[in-house]
Amino acid sequence: QVQLVESGGGLVQPGGSLKLSCAASAIRISPVTMAWYRQAPGKQREWVASILSGGTTSYVDAVKGRFIISRDNPKNTVYLQMNSLKPEDTAVYYCNRAPGLAWPSWGQGTQVTVSS
C-alpha cells in the first residue's frame, strides 16, 4: 500500500517562504503525475499543483508565480516551494497522484499557517 508522508509545514509571516516535502514509499513515483492539494478549515480539499513525470508543471491560478512544484525521482520525493505566502494559503497540505487518479490512502498532511 502506498504511503505518503508530508513534512515541512509551519507558522510563517505573510510574505515568507516554506518548502514542503512529500516522501512516497511502496511505489516508485517516477512514472506518475504527482500533485499537491490543500484543505483550509471549513473548505473542501483543492488541487494546488501538478508535475508530470517529464517535469511539466501546472498550478491553480491562486498560486501561479508564487509556488513551485518539483520532484526528485531517485529520492521518490515531491516538493512544493511556497514563496510570498498569504494568509489565504493557510491550510493542511497533502500530496497524491493527479486529480481523478488519487490513491485512496492519503497522508496525514502538513499544516501551513500564514499569520502575523
C-alpha positions in Angstrom: 0.0 0.0 0.0 1.3 3.4 -0.9 2.4 5.6 2.0 2.7 9.3 1.6 4.4 11.4 4.3 4.3 15.2 4.0 6.5 17.5 6.0 7.9 21.0 6.1 4.9 23.0 7.2 4.8 25.5 10.0 3.9 29.0 11.0 5.2 31.8 8.8 4.5 35.5 8.4 2.9 36.9 5.3 5.4 37.2 2.6 7.5 34.4 3.9 8.5 31.1 2.4 8.3 27.4 3.2 9.3 24.2 1.3 7.2 21.2 1.7 8.3 17.6 1.1 6.3 14.5 0.3 8.1 11.2 0.5 6.4 8.2 -1.0 7.0 4.5 -0.2 5.9 1.2 -1.5 5.7 2.5 -5.1 8.1 4.3 -7.5 6.7 7.7 -8.4 9.0 8.3 -11.4 6.3 7.4 -14.0 3.5 9.1 -12.0 2.0 12.5 -12.3 2.1 13.8 -8.7 0.2 16.7 -7.2 -0.2 18.8 -4.1 -3.5 19.6 -2.6 -4.6 21.7 0.3 -7.6 21.9 2.6 -8.4 25.0 4.5 -10.6 25.0 7.6 -14.3 24.5 6.7 -13.5 24.0 3.0 -13.1 21.1 0.6 -9.7 19.8 -0.4 -8.5 21.6 -3.5 -5.8 20.9 -6.1 -2.8 23.2 -6.0 -0.2 22.0 -8.4 0.8 19.0 -10.5 4.0 17.8 -12.0 4.2 15.2 -14.9 6.8 12.5 -15.0 8.7 14.6 -17.5 8.7 17.7 -15.3 5.9 19.7 -16.9 4.1 21.6 -14.2 0.7 23.2 -13.7 -0.8 25.4 -11.0 -4.1 26.7 -9.7 -4.3 30.4 -10.6 -4.2 31.4 -6.9 -0.6 30.2 -6.5 0.9 30.9 -10.0 4.1 32.8 -9.8 4.5 32.1 -6.1 4.7 28.3 -5.7 7.0 25.8 -7.5 6.4 22.1 -7.6 9.4 19.8 -8.3 10.3 16.2 -7.9 13.4 14.1 -7.2 12.7 10.7 -8.6 15.7 8.9 -7.1 14.6 10.1 -3.7 10.9 9.2 -4.5 10.0 12.7 -3.2 8.0 15.6 -4.4 8.4 19.2 -3.2 6.4 22.4 -3.1 8.4 25.6 -2.7 6.0 28.3 -1.5 7.0 31.9 -1.7 5.2 35.2 -1.0 2.8 33.4 1.3 -0.5 34.9 2.1 -3.0 34.3 4.9 -5.3 32.6 2.4 -2.6 30.0 1.9 -3.3 28.7 5.4 -4.3 25.0 5.1 -3.2 21.4 5.6 -1.2 20.4 2.5 -1.3 16.9 1.1 0.4 15.2 -1.8 -1.0 12.4 -4.0 -1.4 11.5 -7.7 -3.1 13.8 -10.1 -6.7 14.7 -9.7 -9.0 11.9 -10.6 -6.3 9.3 -10.1 -5.5 9.8 -6.4 -4.5 6.9 -4.3 -7.2 6.1 -1.7 -4.7 6.4 1.2 -3.8 10.0 1.9 -1.0 11.0 4.2 -1.5 13.0 7.4 -0.7 16.2 5.6 1.4 19.1 6.9 -0.1 22.3 8.4 0.8 25.6 6.9 -0.2 28.7 8.8 0.4 32.2 7.5 -0.2 34.8 10.1 1.5 37.9 11.6 
